[in-house]
Amino acid sequence: DKISASFKNLIDNLNGTEIFIATTAPTIGSYSIESISDEMHFDSDKYYLNAGDTVKIKVTFSEKVGVVGTSVLSLNSGENAVYLSNIDDKTLIYEYKVVAGTASPLSILQNVYPTNIQDDAGNTLNAGLSETILKYNSKNIVIDTTEPATPTVSIAGNSNASSFTQSVGMTIGGTEG
């Protein structure tokens, strides 16, 4: 029959080649920031991102993987980073666009659809993920979308003054809401 003949041809063509059956699920090797859209706002240990800025997150896996369907990373900001592209067989890029109303160091909480990341044998990702704080150039990513409050100005002085040559005390204050 045709199946027996095909199987015999397969065996004959292997000529002693070893066959491996992959049963180990891929795992996450590392997370890192590939790029941020605004590298201008930083201090000694933080990059500050505003609404509209984007962060590209690089995820490296233990072996060659592909995305089947939707893949997102859940962030501590309450938002998701969505799958964007592959750099190579083992590395995926996710993108997060900062939205107004969040303020925290940026971290990944979990891979929301781990079954949608698979190796060539169809084994799904073994996420095994705990919260991971993301850094860029060794600095934390801080989301600060709160606009500074309008400063207040008060001038203390003598209300009976007849010229501006009089000395006055002036205080300017403001807070970031």
Order of alpha helices (4+ residues) and beta strands (2+ residues): alpha-beta-beta-beta-beta-beta-beta-beta-beta-beta-beta-beta-beta-beta-beta-beta
